[in-house]
């Protein structure tokens, strides 16, 4: 990057690490866009439309709100108006840079985390979209779980560790992001694993079922069929870890309305989800839950022992499962569903193999993650 821009990946690193206090993220987009999706800890001054017209009066009125002792990272949609704002701020003696690519690039950032006390699992987090994927490895082999469409991220992660990718799996047919699993498996000529009930019209899928195992080195992932979020949702257990996909999150569970949004269908799927959660929460307390999504949780890596998760009051829906209160679980889900993920129908068609990913595949999945039930 030049001395006038800063990369989105650098911002992601700094807002998570010890350098956060030295960086001020300044969002110039319109208020509605900011409220829908933003970088955690950022400050919004909605002057986007003015900046499009080279009008800096609104920005100038807010100069007193900006820190003089921090580096300022200015963000907009794609990096154009933020570049104008940053230049104006530099002319007024602020240390300001534009986030290259804006929120579009923020949605593409991936960060890797090794798991403490659990060998052989790398968690790959997309902070801009709330998506989480995994590289599971043993003995020089790796299996990728829930990869994004940015497959170079996984090829690079494997190369860094001198690993051969021997398989790729999706925990379900995703509705919030375009899966890179088929393309990654195809380029490497390795199996693509997916439960048959989520396979849609896909070709060249190795369908998996409850009770099967997926080998990686001397280890294996045990397949647990955990329907509810989708009919073919699965979780993977390896050692003391549970890759729970969109069945169980740290503070919620996967929403059951993205296959059919009628109330009867939601109730039926929620009933299935209750049984799936009853199954996975019956595992040992020491089981480490590794979810497929997050919202605003600040811990990294995203991991919580099942015993601690059950004891927490943040996950109300798991509490109903623990109490055996199926009716309250289903009613709460029906009554508290948020807006669906953006473009989810089109994304599902791509992930089912019914449509081809086009030039807009990246733009389809940008925005907040809305896969949780509440």
C-alpha positions in Angstrom: 0.0 0.0 0.0 1.0 3.6 -0.5 1.3 6.2 2.2 -2.2 7.3 1.4 -4.0 3.9 1.6 -4.2 1.0 4.1 -5.3 -2.5 3.3 -8.5 -4.0 4.7 -6.5 -7.0 6.0 -4.2 -4.6 7.9 -7.2 -2.9 9.5 -8.6 -6.3 10.5 -5.3 -7.3 12.1 -5.0 -4.0 14.0 -8.6 -3.8 15.3 -8.2 -7.3 16.7 -4.7 -6.9 18.1 -2.9 -4.6 20.5 -2.7 -1.8 18.0 -6.5 -1.1 18.0 -6.0 1.9 20.4 -3.7 3.6 17.8 -6.2 3.3 14.9 -9.4 5.2 14.4 -11.8 3.8 11.8 -13.8 6.6 10.2 -16.8 5.5 8.1 -18.2 8.2 5.7 -21.0 6.1 4.2 -24.7 7.0 4.6 -26.2 6.3 7.9 -28.5 3.5 6.7 -25.6 1.6 5.1 -23.5 2.0 8.2 -26.3 0.8 10.5 -26.7 -2.3 8.4 -23.1 -3.3 8.2 -19.9 -1.7 9.7 -16.5 -2.4 11.0 -16.6 -3.0 14.7 -15.6 0.1 16.7 -15.8 2.5 13.8 -17.3 5.9 13.9 -19.8 7.2 11.3 -20.2 10.6 9.9 -22.6 10.3 6.9 -21.0 12.6 4.3 -20.9 10.1 1.4 -23.3 11.9 -0.9 -21.5 15.2 -0.3 -18.1 13.7 -1.1 -19.5 12.4 -4.4 -20.0 16.0 -5.3 -16.6 17.1 -4.0 -18.4 18.9 -1.2 -16.2 18.8 2.0 -18.4 21.1 4.1 -19.9 18.3 6.2 -16.5 16.8 6.8 -15.1 20.1 7.8 -17.8 20.6 10.3 -16.8 17.4 12.1 -13.1 17.8 12.2 -13.2 18.5 16.0 -14.6 15.0 16.4 -11.5 13.3 15.0 -8.4 12.4 17.0 -5.2 14.2 16.2 -3.0 11.5 17.9 -4.2 8.4 16.0 -3.9 7.1 12.5 -7.3 7.5 10.8 -8.5 4.8 8.4 -11.3 6.2 6.3 -13.8 3.7 4.7 -16.6 4.0 2.2 -18.1 1.5 -0.2 -15.2 0.9 -2.6 -12.5 3.4 -1.6 -13.3 6.3 -3.9 -15.0 8.8 -1.6 -12.9 7.7 1.3 -9.8 8.6 -0.7 -11.2 12.1 -1.1 -12.0 12.4 2.6 -8.5 11.1 3.6 -6.8 13.6 1.3 -8.9 16.4 2.8 -8.0 15.3 6.3 -4.3 15.1 5.5 -4.5 18.7 4.2 -5.7 19.5 7.7 -2.8 17.8 9.4 -4.5 14.5 10.2 -2.7 11.2 9.7 -5.4 9.8 7.4 -5.4 6.9 4.9 -8.2 5.4 2.8 -9.0 1.7 3.2 -8.2 0.3 -0.2 -11.3 -1.2 -1.7 -13.6 0.0 1.1 -16.2 -2.2 2.6 -16.1 -4.4 -0.5 -12.5 -5.4 0.4 -13.5 -5.7 4.1 -15.9 -8.5 3.2 -13.0 -10.4 1.5 -10.6 -10.4 4.5 -9.7 -13.8 6.0 -7.8 -14.3 9.2 -6.2 -17.5 10.5 -6.2 -18.6 14.1 -4.6 -21.7 15.6 -6.7 -23.3 18.3 -5.2 -23.3 21.8 -5.0 -26.8 23.3 -6.4 -28.5 20.2 -3.8 -29.6 17.6 -4.6 -29.9 14.0 -7.3 -27.3 13.5 -6.9 -23.9 11.9 -9.9 -21.5 12.2 -10.3 -19.1 9.2 -12.5 -16.1 10.1 -14.0 -13.5 7.7 -14.5 -10.6 10.1 -16.5 -8.6 7.5 -19.2 -11.3 6.9 -19.2 -13.4 10.1 -18.3 -16.6 8.2 -16.0 -19.2 9.7 -14.2 -22.1 7.9 -11.7 -24.6 9.0 -8.5 -26.4 7.9 -8.3 -29.8 9.7 -4.9 -31.5 9.4 -2.9 -34.5 10.5 0.2 -36.2 9.2 0.8 -33.8 6.3 -2.9 -34.1 5.1 -5.6 -31.5 5.3 -9.4 -31.4 4.9 -11.1 -28.0 4.4 -14.5 -27.4 5.9 -16.9 -24.7 4.7 -14.5 -22.8 2.5 -15.5 -19.4 1.0 -15.3 -18.7 -2.7 -11.8 -17.3 -2.2 -10.1 -20.6 -2.5 -6.6 -19.1 -2.7 -6.9 -18.5 1.1 -7.1 -22.2 1.7 -4.5 -23.2 -0.8 -2.2 -20.6 0.8 -2.9 -21.9 4.3 -2.1 -25.4 3.3 1.1 -24.4 1.5 2.2 -22.4 4.6 2.0 -25.6 6.6 3.3 -28.0 3.9 0.0 -29.9 3.8 -1.7 -31.7 1.0 -5.5 -31.1 0.8 -7.2 -34.5 0.5 -10.8 -33.5 0.7 -13.3 -30.6 1.0 -16.6 -30.6 2.9 -19.5 -28.3 3.4 -21.5 -28.7 6.6 -24.6 -27.7 4.6 -25.8 -25.9 1.5 -25.0 -22.3 2.5 -27.5 -19.4 2.1 -25.2 -16.5 3.1 -22.1 -17.0 1.0 -21.0 -18.7 -2.2 -19.2 -21.9 -1.3 -15.8 -22.5 -2.8 -15.9 -26.2 -1.9 -16.7 -27.6 -5.4 -14.2 -25.4 -7.2 -11.5 -26.2 -4.6 -12.2 -29.9 -4.8 -12.3 -29.8 -8.6 -9.0 -28.0 -9.0 -7.3 -30.4 -6.7 -9.2 -33.5 -7.9 -10.2 -34.5 -4.4 -13.6 -35.5 -3.0 -16.3 -32.9 -2.2 -18.3 -34.1 0.8 -21.9 -33.0 1.4 -25.0 -34.6 2.8 -27.3 -35.9 0.1 -30.3 -33.9 1.4 -28.5 -30.7 0.6 -26.9 -31.8 -2.7 -29.6 -30.3 -4.9 -28.6 -30.8 -8.5 -24.9 -31.0 -7.9 -22.7 -33.5 -9.8 -19.5 -35.0 -8.5 -20.5 -34.9 -4.9 -19.5 -37.6 -2.4 -22.6 -37.8 -0.4 -22.1 -38.4 3.4 -24.5 -39.8 6.0 -24.7 -39.9 9.8 -22.1 -42.2 11.3 -19.6 -42.0 8.5 -16.0 -40.9 9.0 -13.9 -38.6 6.8 -10.2 -39.6 7.1 -7.4 -37.0 7.3 -4.0 -38.4 8.1 -4.3 -40.8 11.1 -7.4 -38.8 12.3 -11.0 -38.7 11.1 -14.0 -36.5 11.2 -17.1 -38.2 12.5 -20.3 -37.2 10.7 -23.3 -36.2 12.8 -26.4 -35.5 10.8 -27.9 -32.4 12.6 -30.9 -31.2 10.4 -32.9 -28.2 11.2 -31.0 -25.2 9.7 -31.2 -27.2 6.5 -32.4 -30.8 5.9 -28.8 -32.0 5.2 -27.0 -30.0 7.9 -24.2 -32.0 9.5 -21.7 -31.4 12.3 -18.2 -32.9 12.4 -16.6 -34.3 15.5 -12.8 -34.8 15.7 -11.2 -35.6 19.1 -12.5 -33.0 21.6 -13.7 -30.6 18.9 -17.1 -30.2 17.3 -17.3 -28.3 14.0 -21.0 -27.4 14.4 -21.6 -25.6 11.2 -24.8 -23.6 11.3 -26.4 -25.9 13.9 -24.9 -24.4 17.0 -23.4 -21.0 17.4 -21.8 -19.6 20.5 -24.8 -17.3 21.3 -27.5 -18.7 19.1 -28.5 -21.5 16.8 -29.0 -21.7 13.0 -32.2 -20.3 11.7 -34.6 -22.9 10.2 -36.6 -20.7 7.7 -34.3 -20.4 4.7 -35.7 -23.6 3.0 -39.3 -22.7 3.4 -40.6 -19.5 5.2 -44.1 -20.7 5.9 -44.9 -20.9 9.6 -45.7 -24.6 9.5 -42.4 -25.4 7.7 -40.4 -23.3 10.1 -42.0 -25.1 13.1 -41.2 -28.5 11.6 -37.6 -27.5 10.9 -37.3 -25.9 14.3 -38.5 -29.2 15.8 -35.8 -31.1 14.0 -33.3 -28.5 15.1 -34.3 -29.1 18.7 -33.5 -32.8 18.4 -30.2 -32.0 16.7 -29.2 -29.7 19.5 -30.3 -32.2 22.1 -27.9 -34.6 20.5 -24.9 -32.4 20.2 -25.3 -30.8 23.7 -25.3 -34.3 25.1 -21.6 -34.5 24.2 -18.9 -34.2 26.9 -18.6 -30.8 28.7 -15.0 -30.6 27.5 -16.1 -30.7 23.8 -15.0 -27.4 22.1 -17.7 -25.9 20.0 -16.3 -24.4 16.7 -19.2 -22.6 14.9 -19.7 -21.8 11.3 -20.7 -18.2 12.0 -20.5 -15.4 14.5 -22.1 -12.0 15.0 -20.3 -9.6 17.3 -18.5 -12.0 19.6 -15.0 -10.6 20.4 -13.1 -13.8 21.3 -10.6 -15.2 18.9 -10.5 -18.0 18.0 -14.3 -18.5 18.2 -14.4 -21.5 20.5 -16.1 -22.4 23.7 -16.3 -25.6 25.7 -19.7 -27.1 25.6 -20.1 -27.1 29.3 -19.4 -23.4 29.5 -21.7 -22.7 26.6 -24.6 -24.6 28.4 -23.9 -22.7 31.6 -24.0 -19.3 29.8 -27.3 -17.3 29.7 -26.4 -15.7 26.4 -27.7 -18.6 24.4 -31.3 -18.7 25.4 -32.3 -21.3 22.8 -29.7 -23.8 24.1 -31.2 -23.2 27.6 -34.6 -24.4 26.3 -33.0 -27.5 24.9 -31.3 -28.2 28.2 -34.6 -27.8 30.0 -36.4 -30.0 27.5 -38.8 -27.2 26.6 -39.4 -27.9 22.9 -42.5 -25.7 22.8 -40.7 -22.6 24.1 -37.7 -23.3 21.7 -39.9 -23.5 18.7 -42.1 -20.5 19.7 -39.1 -18.3 20.4 -37.6 -19.1 17.0 -40.8 -18.3 15.1 -41.3 -15.0 17.0 -37.7 -13.7 16.8 -36.4 -14.3 13.3 -34.5 -11.4 11.9 -34.2 -10.3 8.3 -32.9 -13.1 5.9 -29.3 -12.9 4.6 -29.0 -10.7 1.6 -29.6 -12.5 -1.8 -29.9 -15.8 0.0 -32.2 -17.4 -2.6 -29.7 -16.7 -5.4 -26.8 -17.8 -3.3 -28.6 -21.1 -2.5 -29.3 -21.7 -6.2 -25.6 -21.4 -6.9 -24.6 -23.7 -4.0 -27.3 -26.2 -5.1 -25.8 -26.2 -8.6 -29.0 -24.8 -10.2 -27.3 -21.6 -11.3 -23.7 -20.7 -12.2 -21.8 -18.2 -10.2 -21.5 -15.0 -12.3 -19.4 -11.9 -12.1 -21.5 -10.6 -9.2 -20.7 -13.6 -7.0 -18.5 -11.5 -4.7 -21.1 -8.7 -4.4 -23.9 -11.2 -3.6 -22.6 -12.1 -0.2 -21.4 -8.7 1.1 -23.2 -7.4 4.1 -24.0 -8.6 7.7 -24.4 -12.2 8.6 -28.0 -13.1 9.4 -27.9 -16.9 9.8 -28.7 -17.0 13.5 -32.2 -17.8 14.7 -32.3 -14.8 17.0 
